[in-house]
Amino acid sequence: MNLEEYLKEKRGLIDSAITAMIEPLKGSSVLHAAVSYSLMPGGKRLRPILMLSTYHAIKDKEESIIPFACAIEMVHTYSLIHDDLPIVDNSDLRRGRPTTHKVYGSDMALLAGDALLSFAFEIISNRLHLEKFSESALLAVIHEFGVATGIRGLVGGQVMDIVAGNMDSIDEETILYIEEKKTASLISLALRTAGILGGVGEEELKALTDFSIEFGVSYQIIDDILDATSSPEVLGKDTGQDEKNRKATFVALYGVDGAKKMANEFVQKGIGFLSPFDDKYKILAEIAEYTLQRIK
Ligand code: GRG
């Protein structure tokens, strides 16, 4: 199976699991409709695929981690819904369709995002997971979700993203802080969840974390490059948003070519952290390399 087929198969797995998970919420009519519209058919499912792939590399199976992979996609989708709102980036298009607030209104979009974040915690804290994982591993993962999505992660990064947009000048340190927090946090959460539930040692968990931070920063740089160079028809979302919102990005600081070079360097540095494990995490390196093709 080549990488594209692999990614497609894993996307299908995540899509089916998410569909089954949101089915019981149907009673909440408008909310279910807004949540379901935001989640399905969905995007690339990168974060859940990274989680499944990492866990599979460790345990040679993936079934028991699927709910956690769906939970991370719910967190990610919540962040996109809120990020698109008129009071934030004010975007009209996402994943090839009108944004959630364009269809359901800002009030429902806000609530759908809130509901998805809470739902993620409901899913990962289900006591049924105790049949597969230890109490301490599960508690650690719930804590990781809290840290990665909160002040020291996603929300903290987004706050700095907004603050930096109003600053007169931007520097590399500020941009790195934003990209590590708002984007690498969730990518790191995907790998760390797999590592913790897969029972890897401290050193291996650190290597997975180091890889994921470098890759996460690169993934955001790629997103910023595409925002400057691609089109809504190709990307399925609004472009030119960063310039419009005066975002602090490496594209703004070093130009498109400079940012491309950086995206490549971050991926290569990240892959280097996996080298002590030979081919064990080859799939992660392949996925990281594959994302660079978007800016070739
Ligand atoms: C300010 C109220 C308020 C909310 C903001 C926390 C938050 C909500 C946003 C976090 C920042 C954010 C949206 C980062 C996005 C990073 C990113 C690269 C998104 C695109 O990811 P892809 O390409 O998307 O994986 P798909 O659609 O494929 O899932």
Residues whose N, C-alpha, C, O or C-beta is under 5 A from the ligand:
A	BS01	GRG	G43 K44 R45 L46 S79 L80 H82 D83 V88 R95 L154 V155 Q158 K182 T183 Y219 Q220 D223
